[in-house]
Amino acid sequence: MPHTEAESTSATPSVPLPQQLPRPIRRAVSRKQKATAADGSSTTQPATVIDKAVFLRKFTENALLQVKEGNHEEYSKLVKVFLYSQRETNTTPEQYVLDVTPWISAVSANVSALDISYRELVSAILYSDWVAAPDDKFVHRYSTLILQIVSAHPAWVPQTMSALVRWFVYGAQASEVAMAPAVHDRLHALLEQVYRAIPTCGASMAAAITDAHPFRTAKANIQVLFLQNVLRTLDYAIGLRREVLHTVLNRIIHVDVEVQIEVEDLPSADEDEDDNGPNFGTADEEGIFEFEEDEVDNPVPVDSEEEEEEEEEEEDSDGDDNDSDSGSDISNTSKLGKIKFSAKRVVAKLDAIMSTLFTWLEQHSQADPLTQEMPEATSQLFLVFLELFNTVVLPTFKSRYTQFFVFYLCSKDPQYADLFSGTMMGVVGDPVRSNAPGQASVHTKVAAASYLSSFVSRARFLDGQNVRTVMGILVGWACTYLEWQEQLQRDAEEESKRRQPHPWAKTYAQAAAATNAAGRLRNSSSPSLTADFERHAVFYAVTQAIIYMFCFRWRDMAQAPEGGAIVETELANLRWCSEIGGIQRIVFSKLNPLRACSSAIAHQFAHVASQTNFMFCHAVLQQNRRTVSDSNEQNDSDSLSQSNLLRTELESFFPFDPMLLPISRQFIDDIYLQWQEVGEEASTDDEEEDNNSELNDEVEVVDQMVA
């Protein structure tokens, strides 16, 4: 029986077989019966033998009938027959099979009577450890009995699902590993039968999966076992995919966010270093998880009980040394070590979960070998994941790795990538009616722009035409927004002039009223073509998306003077595509987007743009630097304002920054575009071998951590 945290409350207690059960009667009276013939002579006839199966069936029938009359004595004996737990009884599995097998037919013959009045008996049948029995024939008979019960009484479906789903984590203990594959095969065979026999059981199955899901603090092997079996149910319970995958992604993203919280607790090696920017260059590719290789060479797995004991000892040690400086240093070092170890465990757990999901996606996203096209089932699955991305992942700010499932799926078909890009652009919305009712929130729009830019920048499988198309749409959006703001500014100025008091105003009161109306118009409703992050947050997010994509994909937007391939050392006279013609206007507009965008991206854009002779905007950055101190003072005075929250999101959220989970990244590396400096040639084979060697080292580290 699988061991879960709720085992003590959900499992039915085990009781040995009753000793007082009446034995089947094999002789009615004697071995032979004497009968008298018509002439008075005596003859001998065979004794009537009562079959054991008939006896047990009659016993079961009488026991159930007596419950209606208020007598539970025989019924209690019947319940005890099925109570069995491998962990809580001395009965061997082989003896359990011998004892229970005759009773299966007896209960099956009376299954129509097993309504809600016999909850104890049905619970004993469902929660017995039958699925781990060593006899396949016994398991088949037992599963048939359960199927008969739920078919005759659908009211038992929720309890049946709960009893079966608890076996998803079987195999987490060392003693269960050998039997786990057979147990899971038997389990899913019955679940599939129940799902097909009772179409309305889907809601109960989904609810049971949600309720039985391990806590995020559970060990990695338990999380993986449960997820593997949950995903296996979706192979036959296709109608549950949306609901069940919603639960799965919610759980994954909770662990993902926990990773970011754990890492934020780590002190920075250089407190003056800006860690909020995106990763540019191989030196920074390790990002916030750089400590994985540097700090732990040989992580040792620790059991939960041992870990608690160590923590208690460390706490006692800390308490004894609080009076001395050296003791304080030891305490701080110990706490830092625990934080780092905790972060590594969470990272390893997230890696194991994500790699399990990637493995399942890989199995369900294979192209047709004849047409090389994705089957309809895969396209439907992608649509489900895209919908879940919008509802679960997109609104979550601190997600770091969960979103890579959609990145992986988009690599399987160009249509998937187009659909994802179009969906994100749809969330950003129309530049003119961005604040209309029914539109997404500003935070969601900013996040969508970040996802779109990071996706296009990092997706190696996107060709140049797709990159130019997305860039053209975003540049057009930003230019339209500027035109709209300029038009609003002109209209406001004309309205302000119209409301100015005329020299021939009849009275002083009329002149004062006109002046006040013009002032209210200027101060509240009129737009302003100046840098205002809260008012123009979506515009700044779109502009940052444009310049971020330019830094990564400028090679897809340029051609050599003669129309050939670009030579990295000859960038003076490149020809640029028409889709990016409006970038100069955006960058030099009065809204000053380089001041609002992430400083790391703004400086990198200025560097790449000047190196490629696309444009020169270092002067704008210098001008912005002169006013940054005033801006910081204003931000400090209202650190919780909407403007600062949006600015934090824009400066620190780059959703498809490098995948650093050692196991999961093997699904991403081949489709992922690494940063390449201007004038730098593509990576050589030797560099790739070095990267593979580093990856193998990381995999070994995580394997040790998960063990």
N, C-alpha and C positions, 0 to 999 in steps of 0.2 A: 504494500500500500504506500502511495507517495506520502511524504512527510511535508505538511504545510503548516503555516502559522496558526490556521484556524482549525487544525486537526482535532484538538481537544474538544471543540464544541460541535463540529459538523459531523464527525464520524460516530457511528453507533457503537456503544461499548460491546466488547466481545464476551461471550459466555460459553463454556464448554457444552457439548452435547448433553442433553438431559439423560440421566441414567434411569429415570423412572418411566420412560416411554414404553408402552406395551409392545412386546415383540409380535410380529405377524404370526397369526395362527395357521399352522400348516396342517393340523388334523382337527376335524370337526368333533368327532367323538372318540374313535379308536382307529386302529389300523384297518380293521375290517368291521363291517356291520352285518348282522344277521337279519335276514328277511324271511317271512313265512309264506310259503307258496299256498296255492289254493287247496291242494290236497293235504296240507298240514305239515309237509316236509319243510325243513329249513334249508336256505341257500345263503351263500356268502357273497356280498357285493363290495366293490372297492370303496374306500372311505372318500368323502368329499373334501378336497384340499382347497383352502382359500389362498389365492395368489397374493403375494406380498404387495404387488403394485395396486391391486384392488383394495387391499386393506388400508394402505396409506392414503389412497384417494378418498375412501370412506371416512378415515380418521380426519383428514383435512376438511372434508365437507361438514362433518359434525362439529369440528372445532370452530369453524366460521359461523355455523348456525347458532352455537351456544353463545357467541358474543352478542347476538341480537337479544338473547334471553338474559343477558347480564352475567353469564358464567364465562370467565376468562382463563380458567385453569388449563384446559387442553390447548387453547389458543396461545397461551404463553409458552407452552412446550414447543409448539410449532414455530414460534418466532425464534426461540433459542436455537433451532436447527440451523438457521441461516446466518446467525450472528457469527462472524469470523473475521479476525484481523491477524495477519502474520506477525505483527509487532506485539500483540497483546494476548496471545494464547500459546500454549505449548503444543497444540495440535499441529502436526506436520501438514504441509500442503497435500501430500498424497492421501493421508487419512481424511482430510477435509473433503477431497473429491469423492472418496468411497462413502462417506457419511451422507453427503448432500445429494449425490446423483439420484438415488431412488425418489427423493422428495420433489425433484424438479417436475416430473410427470404428474405427481399428485397435485401440486399447486397449479400446473398448467391446465389440468382438467377443471379446475374451479376458478379460472382467471376471471370469468365474467362477474364473479361476486366481489372482486377486490376493489370496492369503492373506497371512499374517503374514511369509512368506518374502520378500515384495517391499515391505518397509517403505520403502526409499529411493524407489521409484517412486511409491507412494501418497502419501508425504509431499510429494514434488515436485508432484504433481497438486493436493493440497489447499492447499499454501502458496504456490502461484503467484498472481500478481496478476491472475488471470483476471477477477475481479468488477469491476475498473476498466477493462476493455477497452472500446473505443469502439463495437464491433459488437454489437448486441443479439442477432443470430442466433448469433454465436459464444458469447456468454454463455449463451444457452439450451441449446446443445449441451453446453457444458462443465458446466453445472449438472446436466444430465441424466446425464452421465457420473458425477459425484459421487454422485448419487442411486442409480445402478445399483450403484456400489461398496459403499455402506453397506447397500443392500438385500440384496445377495448375501453380504456379510460384515459382520454387525453388530459384529464386533470393532473395526471402524474408526470406530464412532460417537463414542467419546470424543475421538479425535484430530480427527475432522471438526468436532465442535462447537467445539473449541479454535481450529481454523483459521478458522472462520466468525465466532466472537464477537470475535476480535481486530479485526475491521473495524468494530466499534461506534463506535470513536473516529475513524473516517475523516471528514475534514472539519474537523479541528482546525487544520490548516495552511491558509494563505491560498490556496495553489495547489490545494487539494482542495475548496474550498467549492462551486464550480460543479458538480462531478461528484457531490458527496455524496448528494443526494436519489436519483439513479438507482442509485448503489451500494447504498444502504440498502434501496431497493425490491427489487433483485435478491437481496440477502442474505436478507431476510425471506421472500421467495417460496420460496427453497430451504429455509430453516429450517422453514418451515411444512410443506413437502412431506415433509421428513425426519421431522418430528414426527408427521405423520399416517400415514406409511408404517411407522414403527417405534415402536409405542406405548411400548416400554421405554426410549426414548432420553431421557426426561424427566430422569432423575437425572444423566445426562451433561451435558445442557444446563444444568441448575442449577449443577453443579460448575464448568463452564467459565465461567459468568457470575461465580461467586464468585471464581475464580482470576484472571480478567481484570479485575476491578474496579480502577479506578485508586486509587492511594494517596490518602489524605486531603490530602496536600500537593500533589497535581496541580492544574493550573490549572482555573479555573472552567469554561471552555469545554469542556475534556476531560470533566470531571465531568458536565456537562449533556448532551453528546452521548451518553455511555455510558448515562446514566439514561434518556434518551429512547428509545434502542433497546432497553434492558432492558424498559421498560414496554410497548413495542410488541410484544415477544415474548409478553407476557401476554394480548394480545388473542386469540391463537390457542392458546397453551399454557396454557389455563386451569388445568389440573391442577398447574401449577408456582407458582401465585400465592402460596400460603402460604410456600413455601420461599424463593422469589426475593424477595418483599417483606420477609421477615425479614432477608435480607442487605442490602437497600436501606435499611431503617430503621436497622439497626445502623450502616451507614456514615454515614447522616445524623446520627445521634445522636452519633457520634464527633466530627464537625465541630462540632456544636452545643456539646458539652462543651468543645471546644477554644476556642470563642468565649468561654465564661465564664472559662476559665483565662487567656486573653489579656487580657481586660478586668480581671480581678483584679490583673494586674500593673501596671495604671495607677494612679498615686497619686491619692488623692482630693483634690478642690479644697479641701474643708473637712474636715479629719480629725476634727473634732468632730461632724460631721453623721452621723446614723444612716442608713446606706444599706441596711440589711437588711430594712426594712419593706416592705409592699406599696405600690403607687402609689395614693394618694388625691388627686384633684384634677388639673386639667390642667397645673399647674405642674410636676408630677413625672412626667408621662406619658412623658417621654423616658427616664427611668430611667438605667441604666448606659450606654446608648448615646448619651447626650447629646453626646458629643464628635464624633459623626459630622458634624453640621452646624457646630459651633463651631470645630473644629480644622482641618478640611480644606475649603477652598473649591474648589480645582481639583486634585484628585488626578491624578497623571500615571502611567499604566501603565508598569511597568518589566519588561523581560524578565528571565528568571532569570539569564542570564549577566551582564547589566549590573548586576543587583542584587548578585550575588556580588562583582563588581569593586568596587562602591561600598562594600559591607560591609568588604572587605579594606582599601580606602583609609581607611575610617573607623577600623578597628582600628589601622592603622599610625599614623594621626593621633593616636589616643588614646594609643598607646604612647609617642609622642614627647613628649606633653604631660603625662605623669603626674607630673612633678616640680613642676608649678606649680599654684596654686589655680585660675587661669583655665583651664588645660588640663583640670583635673578637672571644672569646670563645663561646659565644652564637651562633654566625654565623657559626662557625665550627660544633658545635653540631647540629644545624638546618640542615646544609648540609648533615652531616652524617645520620641524621634521614631520610632525603628525599631519600638518596641513598639506605638505607636499605629498606624503604617502596617500592621504585621503584623495587628493586630486588625481593622483596616478591611478588609483583603483577605480575612480569614477570614469576616467578616460578609457581604461581597459574595458570596463563594462559597456560603455557606449560603443566602443569599437566592435566588441563581440555582437552586440545587438544590431548595429548597422550592417555588419558583414553578413549576418543572417538574412536581413531584409534584401540586401543586394543579391545574395545567392538565389533567393526566391524570385526576384525580378528577372534575373538572368535566365532562369528556367522557363519563365512565362513571356519572354520577349524574343523568341527565336523566329527569324524570318522563314517564310516558306521556301524550301530548298529549290522549288521549280521556278517560282515567280520572283523570288528574292524580295517579296513584299511582306509586310507585317500582317498576320491574320486579323480578322475582325475582332476576335476575343482580346487580342493584345491592345488594339485601339480602344476598345471599351474599357479595358483596365487603365489605360493611360488617362482617359477622360475622368475616371473615378479619382485617380491620384491628383489630377490637375484641380479638380473641385476641392479635394481635401487640402491641397496646398493653399488655396485661396482662403479656406475657412480656419485652418489650424496653424499653418506655418507663417503665412504672410503677416498676420497681426502680431506675431511674437518677435520682439526686438532682439533678444539676446541669443537667438538660435544660431549655432555655428556650423553644425554638420548635418542636421536633419534634412535640410533642403536639398542635399545632394542626390536624393532619390529621383527628383524631377530632372536634375541635370543628367543623370544616367539614362533615364527613359528617353529624354529628348535626343540623345545620341543614336537611338535605334532607328529613327525615321526623320527625314527632313520636315515632314508635315508636322510631327510632334513639336519640333523646335519652332516652327512658324506659329503654331497654335499657342505655345507658351509665350512667345514674344508678343503676339497679338493680344493675349489675355492681359499681360502686364501693361501694355499700352492702353488697353481699355480701362484698366483701373486708374491709370493716371488721368484719363478723361480728356474732355475738350478744353482747350486753353481759355476759351471765352466763357463757357458755362461751368467752370470748375467748381463753383460754389452753389450750383443749383441743387434743389432738394432731390434726395435720392442718390446723390453722389457719395463716393467713399470719403472717409475722413481724411484730413490732411496728412495724418501720420501714415495711413495706409497708402496714400498716393506717393509719399516720399519713399516708403519702403518698396513699392512697386518699381519706381524709377531706379532704385538701387539694385534690385534684383535683375532688372532688364540690362542695365549697364554691365553688371558683374557677369551675367550669363554670356552676353555677346563678347565680352572681353576675354573670357576664359574658355569658351567652347571651341576647341580645336576643330570639331566636326562641322562648324559653320563655314561656308565658303564666302569668298569676297563679296559676291552679289548680295547675300543675306545681310552681311555686315553693313554694306553701303545703304541697303534699303532701310534698315533700322535707324542708321545714322541720319538719313534724309528725313525720316518721320520725326525724329526728335528735334533736329535743327528747325524743321518747319514749324513744329509745335512752339518752340521758344521764340521764333521770329513772329509768329502770329500773336503770341502773348504780348510781345513788345509793342506790336502795332495796336493791339487792343488798349494797352495801358496808355500809349501815346494819344490815341483817340479820346480816351476818357479824360486825359489831362487837358487836351484842347477843349473838349466840351465843358469841363469844369471851369476853365479860365473864361470862356465865353459867357457861361452862366453867371460867373462872379462879376464880370463887367456889366452884364445886363442888370444885375441887382444893385449896382452902385447907385447912391443917391444922385439925382439929377440937380443941376443948379436951379432949375425952376420948380423944385419941390415946394408945394404950397405951405407946408408947415414943418416945424422942426421934428415933430413926432413921426411924420412920414419918412423923413431923411434918416432918423435913428433906426426905424424899423427895417429899412432897406439895408443899412450898414450891418445890423445884427444878423439879418438873414444871410448876407454874403459871408460873414465871419463863420457862422455855423456850417455853411457849405464847405468852406475851406478846411475847417478843423475836424469835421466828422466824415462826411460822405465823399469828399473828393479824393481821387487817387493821387499818389505822389510818385514821381519818377526818381526816387532816391532809394538807397539801400535800406530795405525794411524786411528783415528776415521773416517775421511772423506773417506779414501780408503777402509776401511773394515766395513762400517756402517751397511750393511745388515748382515754381520756375527755377529756383536755385537747385533743386534736386535734379531737374531735367538737365540743367546746364552742367552740373557735376557729372551726370551720366554721359554727356557728350564728350567732355574733355577726358574723362576716365577711359572711355572707349577709344578715343584718339590715341592716348598713350600706348595702348596695347595693340591696336589694329590699324595704325596709320599706314602700314605696308599694303593693306587691302584698299586703301583710298588713294594711292599714288601710283604713278607710272613713270618709268624712266623717260628722258627726253625723246628717245627714239622709239618708244613704245615697247621696249624689251623688259627684261627683268631688272629689278632695282639692285643697284650695286651699293652696298652699305657705306662705302667710302666716297661715293660720288652722289651727294644729295643736294647739290646747289640748284639744279634746274628741274626739279620734279614737277610733273603735271598732276594736278589734284582733281578728283572727281567733283562733279557739280553738286553732289548732295551735301558737301561741307562748306559751300560757298558763304553761308550766312553766319559762320562761327565768329568771324571778325566783328560783325555787327553786335552779336550777343555779348562777347567778351568786353567790348568797349562801350556798352550801353550805360545809361545813367543808373541802372539798377546794380551795377558793379558786382557781377556774380563771383568774381575771383575773391572778393572779400568775404563772401558768405560761404563759399565752398571750403572743403577740407584744405588746410594749408599744405599738407603733403601732396595732394592731388594738384592743387594750383601750381605749386613750384615744379612738380614733375611735368605738368603740361607745358609750362613756360620753357622748361629745358628741352623737351622733345620738339616743341614747335619751332624753337630757334635753331636747333640742330638740323632740322629738316628744311629750314627756310620757309616754313609755312606762315608764321607770323611771329612778331616780337612783342611780348607783353610784360617784360621785366619791370618796365616803368610803372605799370599799374600795381604790381606787387609792392614796389618800393613806396608808392603813395599810400597804399593800404597799411603798410607797416607803420607809417607815421601816426595813423589814427587808431591803431589797435589797442593802445593803452586805455584810451577813453572808452572804447567799446567794452573792454574787460571790466572796467569799473562799473559800468551800467549793468553788465551781466551779473556781477557779484552782488549787486544790491537786490536782485530779484532772481535768485538762482533756480527757483521752481517755476518760472514763467513758461508759458507755452513756447515762446521763442527759443528759450534755452534748451528745452526738451527736444525740440525739433533739430536744433543745431547739433546737439550731442549725437542724435541718431544719424545725422548727415555726416558727421566727422568720424564716426567710429564703426559704422555698419557697412561692411563689404562682404555680402553673404557668400560669395564663392571664392573667398581667399583660399589659399592652398589647403587641400585635405591632408591632414597630418596623422590621421588614425592609421597605424601601420598596416593592419589587415584590410580595412575598408578601402584604403587608397589604391589598392591593386585593381579595383574596379574602375577607378577614376583616372589614373595616371596616363593611360593611353589616349584618352579623349580630352585631356586637360592641357591648356596652353600656358606654359610657364613664361615668366617675364623675360624679355630680351631687350637689352640696352640698344640704343641707337648706335649703329656701326658695328654691332656684334653679330657674328655669324651664328648659324644654328649650332646646337650642341653636338659634340662629336660622339663617336661610339665609346671612346674611353670614358667620357663624362657620364654617359648613360650607364656604363658598367659600374662606375663609382656610385651612382645613385642607387642602382639595384643592390649593391653591397650594403649601403647604408640602410636601405629598406629592409633587407633580410635581418640586419642587426636589430632593427626596431621590432620586427615581428617576433624575434626570439625573446626580446624583453617583455612584450605584452603577453606572450604565451606563458612565461614564468609568472607574470602577475595574475593571470586568470586561473592558473593551476590551483 
